[in-house]
């Protein structure tokens, strides 16, 4: 994680930059599964909206990565804002999609399925 034998040969500035790159990478991997699942679910009913939100998330992710890598933790704010807004909207769209499928298959109201 940047604190091993090889990092002892780095200057502090190089070590700091290396650790920032690792933090960005691991943060991306931690969120990737959730984002892909939400894009898939939202895309079942609203494919264009899911595509646009996925692109906004990706653009925010790139800004976040470059900002964090170049300026440290304070450089990630703008990218994080775009990512957060895209994630909240994807989550809401995913909930809408699930509720629509539940209505379609009468899962939300089992008594309606018996009639």
Wavefront OBJ file of the C-alpha trace (Angstrom):
o trace
v 0.000 0.000 0.000
v 2.860 2.382 -0.610
v 4.673 1.762 2.650
v 6.827 -1.192 1.658
v 10.449 -1.728 0.703
v 10.185 0.041 -2.657
v 8.520 3.126 -1.192
v 11.533 3.728 1.028
v 13.407 4.676 -2.142
v 10.836 7.329 -3.074
v 10.974 10.938 -2.096
v 8.107 12.210 0.025
v 6.483 13.916 -2.985
v 6.678 10.706 -5.048
v 5.354 8.634 -2.143
v 2.459 11.072 -1.637
v 1.559 10.978 -5.336
v 1.755 7.164 -5.383
v -0.526 6.854 -2.344
v -3.044 9.272 -3.844
v -3.134 7.189 -7.028
v -3.755 4.044 -4.985
v -6.548 5.684 -2.998
v -8.271 6.798 -6.187
v -7.939 3.321 -7.685
v -9.307 1.493 -4.644
v -12.146 3.973 -4.254
v -13.094 3.334 -7.878
v -13.051 -0.439 -7.366
v -15.157 -0.177 -4.204
v -17.917 1.707 -6.027
v -17.782 0.023 -9.435
v -20.107 -2.910 -8.676
v -22.813 -0.706 -7.180
v -22.702 1.737 -10.084
v -22.868 -1.010 -12.720
v -25.801 -2.709 -10.994
v -27.716 0.558 -10.730
v -27.029 1.417 -14.388
v -28.265 -2.025 -15.416
v -31.452 -1.840 -13.313
v -32.233 1.751 -14.323
v -31.564 0.868 -17.966
v -34.323 -1.733 -17.997
v -36.994 1.001 -18.075
v -35.059 4.160 -18.959
v -32.042 3.194 -21.090
v -31.234 6.693 -22.350
v -31.396 8.215 -18.869
v -29.195 5.401 -17.520
v -26.676 5.992 -20.315
v -26.557 9.734 -19.673
v -26.187 9.252 -15.912
v -23.464 6.655 -16.490
v -21.581 9.136 -18.666
v -21.980 11.880 -16.043
v -20.666 9.473 -13.411
v -17.696 8.579 -15.636
v -16.882 12.244 -16.304
v -17.128 12.977 -12.574
v -14.908 9.976 -11.870
v -12.234 11.280 -14.258
v -12.341 14.776 -12.740
v -12.211 13.213 -9.266
v -9.213 11.048 -10.212
v -7.188 13.813 -11.817
v -8.044 16.278 -9.073
v -7.092 13.868 -6.304
v -3.928 12.807 -8.117
v -2.752 16.341 -8.852
v -3.860 18.300 -5.793
v -4.498 15.681 -3.127
v -7.751 15.174 -1.228
v -8.961 18.759 -1.735
v -8.855 18.369 -5.521
v -11.598 15.753 -5.613
v -14.543 17.956 -4.624
v -15.930 18.909 -8.052
v -15.663 15.378 -9.423
v -17.178 13.992 -6.244
v -20.142 16.338 -6.611
v -20.908 15.095 -10.138
v -20.464 11.484 -9.052
v -22.726 11.950 -6.071
v -25.500 13.588 -8.063
v -25.324 10.873 -10.722
v -25.401 8.139 -8.063
v -28.389 9.616 -6.233
v -30.295 9.974 -9.490
v -29.350 6.442 -10.591
v -30.509 5.111 -7.239
v -33.864 6.881 -7.560
v -34.271 5.660 -11.136
v -33.408 2.123 -10.045
v -36.035 2.271 -7.291
v -38.575 3.511 -9.834
v -37.703 0.640 -12.187
v -38.018 -1.952 -9.436
v -41.368 -0.523 -8.309
v -42.676 -0.611 -11.879
v -41.689 -4.256 -12.262
v -43.268 -5.054 -8.903
v -46.536 -3.484 -10.089
v -46.313 -5.327 -13.378
v -45.939 -8.695 -11.679
v -48.278 -7.871 -8.736
v -45.515 -8.386 -6.214
v -46.297 -5.222 -4.286
v -49.961 -6.198 -3.827
v -50.352 -10.011 -3.690
v -54.136 -9.796 -3.210
v -54.463 -8.153 -6.661
v -52.814 -11.180 -8.266
v -55.537 -13.522 -6.935
v -58.371 -11.539 -8.496
l 1 2 3 4 5 6 7 8 9 10 11 12 13 14 15 16 17 18 19 20 21 22 23 24 25 26 27 28 29 30 31 32 33 34 35 36 37 38 39 40 41 42 43 44 45 46 47 48 49 50 51 52 53 54 55 56 57 58 59 60 61 62 63 64 65 66 67 68 69 70 71 72 73 74 75 76 77 78 79 80 81 82 83 84 85 86 87 88 89 90 91 92 93 94 95 96 97 98 99 100 101 102 103 104 105 106 107 108 109 110 111 112 113 114 115
